[in-house]
Amino acid sequence: MLKCVSFITVVICLSLLGCLSDIKPEPVVFSHLDEVAVGDGFMVLADRRIFALMAFLNAAGYDEELEGKQMHPVRVKVRRMVAVNLADTPRKLDAWRAYYRRNRLAPFQYKSFVLSLSADYPFRRIRPDEELGYRHTATKLKDLPDVLNDFWVTARLDEVWNEVRPSYLADIGRYDLDKMKRQMAFLWEYLRMERDDPFVVVQVPDLLDRHLGAMGAGYGQHYYCVDNPGSHAYSLNTHEYLHSVVNPLVEANFRQFEQKLHEYYIAAEDASLSGSYREPVTFTFECLVAALTRRVSMKFEDDPWWTRLREGQVASDTREGLILVKPFYDLLADYEQSDKSFDEYIPVMLAGLPRYSERAKAE
C-alpha cells in the first residue's frame, strides 16, 4: 500500500483509484475439473462466476436480445427457474433490480469485474484493483461479491446450475483445442513478433447473454475470452485476444496521429456500433482489432468462401459505424508485402491512413 503524504493526497489518490488496493493477488483455482477442458496453453471453462453474474443480471432486468433472434434455450430455462425460486422474496428482487438500474453498467463491464473473483461460490476478490479492465468498477461494484453470494443462496443457483450444467459441458466439448493452438501460432507468425505474454487463454461460453458479442479480460496468467451464443466457431477468439496485443501498440502511437483518428471518430459518433466506444482511442482499438481479425482469419483459412465471408464482415462493420475497419483492412495488405514486424509497422500504417475528408471525397 502506498503511503500518501497528506490527507489531500489520500483523497485525490482514492478518488482516482491511484493508490494500490489492499487485495493480495491469489492464483485462481478451478476445482471442478470436469468443467474445464485443457490444451497446450489453452483452456475452455464452464465458468460459475459468469453463470452466477448473468443469472443475476437476467433476474434484475437485463433482457436484451439481438433483433430477429430468440434467447438461447439455456437462458430461457435459467430465467424461468430463477423466477420461480425468487417468488417468495419480492423485496430482495426489488432491491437487486434497483441495484442494476443504479449502476448503469453494460454486461461486459460486470463480466470483466467478476473474472477478478474466486472461481466458485462463495465469491471473493482475488485480483487487485490495478488489474481491473474498468477501474471505476472497483468502487461501483465493490459490494457485488456479497450481492452474488446472497443471490446464489436465495435463488438456489446450485440447483439451477446442476440442471443446466450438462448443456455447458456439451458446449465446452465442442471447442477445438488443437485448432486454437494452430490459430495462435499463425497469428504470431502473421504479426512477425515474439509472443511475450504469460497467458493461458481461457475460452468461456456464456449461454445467458444475448446472441453475438464477446469480451476479454486478463488476470494473472489467464486471459479470458467470454463468448456469447453465436459469436464464435468453437475455436480461438482471435478478436478478444488481439486486444491484449493491439491496444498498447495503438496507445503508444495514438498521440502522433490523434487529429487524423479523431476525424474518423467524430464522423462515426452516432452510428450503431461506434456508440459502444466512448473515446477516439478505444474506437481505434476496436477498428484495428476487427480489421486484423478478419485479415488473419482469411489468411488462416485460405479458402475463397472464407475470404468472401470476411470481406462481407468488413463491409458490414464499416456500414454500421466502425468506419476505420475498411481502411485498416486495406492497409494490412501493404503490411503483408513489407518486411517489418507489426509493432514496427503501426506508425507506418497510421501515417498512410488518409484523412477522413480525403477518403470521403474519393468514395
Summary of the structure (lengths in Angstrom):
residues: 363
radius of gyration: 21.5
end to end distance: 55.0
largest distance: 66.3
contacts: 1080
relative contact order: 0.11
helix: 58%
strand: 7%
